[in-house]
Every structure is written in C-alpha cells, then in structure tokens.
Amino acid sequence: MYKISTALYTLSLLFSITVYAATPPGPSVLSGSELIFDDTQLEEELVYPDWFKLSHGNLNNDLEEAIKNGKIGIVTYFGQRRCAYCAQFFKTSLADSDIQNYLRKHYDLIAFDIWGIDDIIDTDGKEYTERGLSVHYKTNFTPSLVFYDKEGTPVFRLRGYYPPYKFRAALQYVVEGFYKSETFADYFSRAETGGYFLLGGLTERDFFLDKPYDLSKLKNTKATAVFFEQGNCHTCDLLHSDPLAKDASIREIEKMNAVQLNMWSDTPVTTPKGKKTTAKEWAKSLDIFYAPSIVFFDPDGDEIIRVDSVARFFRLWGVLDYVNRQGYKKSEDYQLWRLQQREISK
C-alpha cells in the first residue's frame, strides 16, 4: 500500500509541474528576449498592470477581501518604478495569459514600492512603512513576491526576476500546497534530472580555484564567492558570456576567492564553516533552486548575500562591489547601500 501511494504521489507531482518546469531549461525554453535585456534604470516610470491592487493599509483587510472573492491568499509585490527587472517580469511572466490567469485565479496581488512611505499593517499586526515592510522581508532584489496563505501566514518568497518556466513552477508549488512538506528546491528537482545537468561541462574561468575545495582554509581578508551551476545550462552560459565577461566584473571577482561547483555533483567540499559535504548536498542545504546561483561568504564563513535569480551586468556588479567594499558592515539592506553610493557619486 505504501509503495502504491508513493508512486501515485510522485506521478501526480510530476504531472502538476507541466511543460514549463518539466522541460530542462535550454535555448528552446529560454528565449533571448526573456534573459537578455538592458538592466540600467528605466527612463520612464513603470505602470502597474491594471489588475494589480493597492493595499487598504492593512494586509488583514486585503486578505479578507481576497478570501471573500474566492482566492486562497494574497501576494505582496515589491518593486521599483524604474526597475528593469520588474519591467521584464511584466513583459514575460505576467504577459503570459496562462501564468497571469493562474495567478489571478488564486491570489490578489498587492503592489508596494520598496521606497514608499505609506503606513502598512502586516498580517501579524505590526506596522511598517512600505519601505520598512520590504526590508523586513529582505527584498534585496526587485521584483520580489511574498505569498500569504488564508491564515495570513507568509509561506513563500521569490526574490528577483526568474524566467517564466521557473515562475510558473513556483506558483504551482504554493497553490498546490507543496510548501507544507518540502522546499521549493526539492520540489523543482523532481522535474529536473540531475544526470542531464551532469553530462555537460561547466564554463571554465581563470579566476576559479582548483580542487580540493576546502573552503575552511581560506581564512583571510577576502570574501568567498561560490558559484552553483550545472551542465547544459543556458542561463549559466549567458552569465559567463555577458556580465561575467566584462572587465569590471572580472576585476571584482579577482578580489575574492571564487569557487565553481556543479550543484548536482558529488564533488567533495568543505564549507567555510568546516563541514565536510558534497556540492549536491551543500546546494540542497542552502535551498539552491536556480542555476546559476552565487552565494557570498565573509572571511569568517558567514553568508553575506546571494544572487539566485537572473542577474545582468549592473545588478551583478553592484553585488560584487557591495561585498568587496564590505557594504554589509555599514548596512544590512543592500538596496539602501546602493542608493547611498549613487548619492555619493553625484
């Protein structure tokens, strides 16, 4: 009986993920228009889609309204008016009628500006400004989404822009309640065969350290950047051929200890904190679900920040600059630190 129920569970899960997630993400799935774009600030301010909602000032009231309308919860959207990644999200995932209809069927989407000053009461009764709420949920990169269930509990967060196939899978992960029993990384890995991503090689770069990967011995003044990638990975290829091909990025990376791992491999690794593990197990423990993901550690082995969504040149360079200049010691809020740097440079 146990074997039958397990098989049925697995089959239903694989079926539910659909073609968006079940197809290994190669060039046929990820078009250039989805991943290649200019990530400088927009000249004109973004206009929200007309189906976005504005908060009543209390998320409990917003949630109550959504439930009355047959929704299973609310999603808070954190963006910026001149954010190129937000614009890309609007043009791709939210322009896909299947994705948009699926989202709107189950949730009301409440829009916030991460620099906004309006007062907002969260579902736990605590009061913030829009800015304060965005900091509370660590929305380092826009667009970010926080999903609330019917009880008003925040159950899942997406931070940054993802290709439509990944966003569609994330929606189903939350809507179908899989967050109650497993991480998104575990859920998504069911649709991706690790063997496929082990077949292809990784892009070799001169700045990556050679084996053995004992990161606990890198105790010095440098930060450590760990690149979790996979073979046959179109998004990884784009990272190396564009933002990481620019001299400004390379100069910043060369100031760090940089390590490249295949997130599906059994390559032995000793973490910055001295734990012996494998690349695959470490990626799983860090809930890595997007390739490429870059996790940055300080000289003491503590995580500083991670880039685990689509990153073009200016976003990537901004994070590299933040890490190398130890901006995290001055401000835990990456966005505020970047704003301060722009003000200083004027």
N, C-alpha and C positions, 0 to 999 in steps of 0.2 A: 504493500500500500504506500509505504514511504517513497519507494522508487518511482512509482507512477505519479504521485503528487509533485515530486521534484521535477520530473520530466515535463509535466504539464506546465508547471510554473516557468521553467526555462523557455519552453516554446512560446508561451503567451508573452513573455518579456521580449523575446527576440522579434516576435511579430509586431509588438506595440511600438518598437523604436522606429519602424518604417524605413523607407529608402533613404531618407535624409541622414540617418545615423548608421544604417547598416552597410552602406557603401563606403569602402575605405576612401578617405578624402584625397583624391588625386586631382589632376588638372581638369578632368571631365566633370567633377563635382564642384570644384572651387574655380570659378572664372576669375580672370584678371580684374574685372570690374568690382568684384567683391573684396579683393585683397590688396589691390594696387591703387592707391589714391594719395593725394597730397594732404599731409596731416598738419599743415600750418593752420593758424586760426582763420576762420571764415571771415570774409569781408562783410557779409550781411548776416544779421542775426537769424537763427533758425526759427521757424514757426512750427509749433506742435501740430501733429495731426488733429483733425477736428474731433476725433473720438477720445482723445486724452481728456482726463478730468482734472480739475483743480480741487484741492482739499477744502473742506468746510472749516479747517482749522483744528479738527480733532479726528485722528485716524479711526477712532472707535465709531464715530458718526459715519465716516466714509465706508467703513466695513459694514456697518448695519445697513446702509443703503444698498451696497453691493449684494449682500445676502438676500435682501428683500427682492432684488431683481434676478434671483436665481444663480448668482455667482458662488464660487467656492472660496473666495477670498479677494484680497486686493494685492496689487503690485505697486510699490513705490518706485518711480523712475527718477534717478538723479542725473542731471545733465548740465550742460553749459550752453549758453546762447550761441557761442561761436566755435563750438566743438566739432571738428571734422569727423571724429569717430561717431558722434551722435548722428550727424548727417548721414554717414554711411549706414548706420543702423536703420534709420528711416528709409533709406533708398533700397535696402536689400531685404532684411528680415521682415520689417513692418510693411513693405510694399508687396510682399508675397501674400496673396489672398488666403492661401491655406493657413499660413502661420498667423496672420492677423485675425482671421475668423476663429481659429482655435484659442488664441489668447483672449479675445473679447468674449467668447462664449463662457469662459471660466472665471475671468477676473475683470475688475475695474482697474484701470491703470491711472495712478495719481502722480502727476508731474511735479517735480521740485527742481529748483535751480540751486546748485551747490553753493552759490554766493548769495542766495536770497536771505532776507532779514525778517520775513513774516514768521510769526509765532506758530508752532505746530505742537500739538499734544500727541505723543506716541500712544500706542495701544496699551502700554503699561502705566499710563497716566503721567509720565514725565514730560516736561515741557522743554522744547528746544526752539531755536530758530531753524529755518531751512538749512542754513549753514551748519548749525550745531548737530542737526539730525544726520546730515551727510557725514560729518566727522565721526559721530557715534557708530555708524555702520561701516566706517573705514572705506569709503568710496574713493580710493586713491585715484582711480581712473574712471572717466566718464565715457559712455553711459554705464551706469550701474543700476541693477534692479534688485529689490528685496521683496520676496514673496511672503505674504502673511496667510495663514490658514483661517478657517472660520472662527476659531477662538481668539484670533488676533496675535498668534504667536509667529514671529519671524522664523521661517523654516528653511529658507534657502536664499543665497545671494549670488548674483552674477556680477562680476566686476570687470568692465571693459567691453570692447566690441568683439563679437565672435561671428564666424561665418554662419549663414542661415542653417545649415545642416546641424551645427552644434547647438544653436539656439533652439531649434525645433526639438531636439532630443532633451534639452534642459526643461522645456515646457512640459513634455510628457512625463519626465521624471518627477516633477512636482505634482502635476494634475492627477497622475495615477497613484500617488502616494508612496512611491518607492523611497523617498527620503526618510520614511519612518524606519526602514530596515537596512539601508546601505547608503554609502556615499555616492555622489554623482560619478566619481572616478570609477568605482566598482560597477555601477550601473552601465556606464558608457562602454567600459571594457568588454562587456558581454557581446557588444556588436562589432568589436574590433578584434581580429585575430592577431595575437601577438607575433605569431610566426611570420605573417606577412610583413610586419614592420621590422623584423629581424633580418629579412632577406636583403634589403637594400642597405648600402653603406651610408655612413654619416659624412657630412661635408667636412673635410679636414682643413684646419686652420693653424697657422704657426703659433698663435697665442694660446692654444690649448695645451695643458700639461700632459705629460705622458704617464702611463701606468708605472707603478701601482698607485691607486687612488687612496692614499692615506691622508685625508684632509685634516686630521688632528695634528699632523706635523707641520702644518702651515701656520704656526703661531708666530705672527709677525705683525707689522703695522698695516698690511694690506687687507682689503676685503676679499672675499671669495665669491665668484660668480659660478653657479652650477647650471649648466645648460642641459635640460632634459629634452632629448629629441628622439626621433625614430627614423628608421629607414623608409624609403618610398614615401617621403613626406614633402608634399608640395609647399606647405607653409614654412617648413624648415628651410627648404631651398630658397624661398623668397627672402627669408630673414638674412641669409648669408650673401645673397646676390645683390641686395639693395641696402638696407640700413646698416648691416654689418660689413659692407664693402666700402663704406665711406671712411676717409682718413680720420675724421673727427671721432667716429665711433671706435675705430681701431686704437687710436691714441688713448682713449679712456679705458678700454678693455685691457690694454697692456699695463695699466697701472694696478691691475688686480691679479689674483690667482684665478685663472679660468679653467674650468673642467667641463668636458663634454661627455655625457652618458646617454646610452640608448635606454630609454625608460622601460623597455621590455626585456632587457638582458639580465643575465645572472652574473654580470661583472662584479667582482668583489669591491666593496667600498667601505672605507672607514670614515664616518661622518665627522664634521668639525668638532662635535662633542665626544668623539672617540668610540661611537658604537659601530661594531662590525656588522655589515649587512650586504645586500646586493643592490645594484641600480634599480631593479624592478621593485624590490621590497621598500626601498627608500622612497621611490616615487609614490608608491601606494600609501606609505605612512604620511607623506606630505599632501595627499589628496590631489596629486597632479593629474589633470584630465585633459590638458590641451598641450599639443606639441607644435612649436617649441615653447617651453616654459623656462624662465630664467629665475633662479632663486638666489638672492644675495645674502651673504652672511658676514657679520663683522669679525674682527680678529679674535674675539672670544668665542666664536661659533654660534652666536645668536642670529636668528633671521632678522634682516633689516626690512626687506621689501621683496616682492616678487612681481614679475611680469608674466602673467599666464593667460594672456589674450592677445589679439592681433596688435602688433607694435610696428609702426612705421618709424622713420628716422627721428623725428623730433621728440616723440614720446620715449623712444629707446635712449636717445642721447640725454634727455632730461633726467632719466632714472640713473644712468651711469654717472652723470655729473653730481647728482644728489648723493650717491653712495661714496664717490671718491672725495668729495668735499665735506663728507660727514654731516650733510644737512640734517640727517636723522637725529643728531645730537642737539640740534637747535630747534627742530620742530618735528613732532611725530606725524604731523599732517603734511604729506608730500605736496598736495596742491597749494597749500598756503606758502610753503617754502619756495615753490616755483614762482608764485606771484610776487613774493618778496624779491627774488632775483631779477625779475623783469622790471620791477620798480627801481632797483638799484642801478640797472644798466641804462636807464633812461637819462 
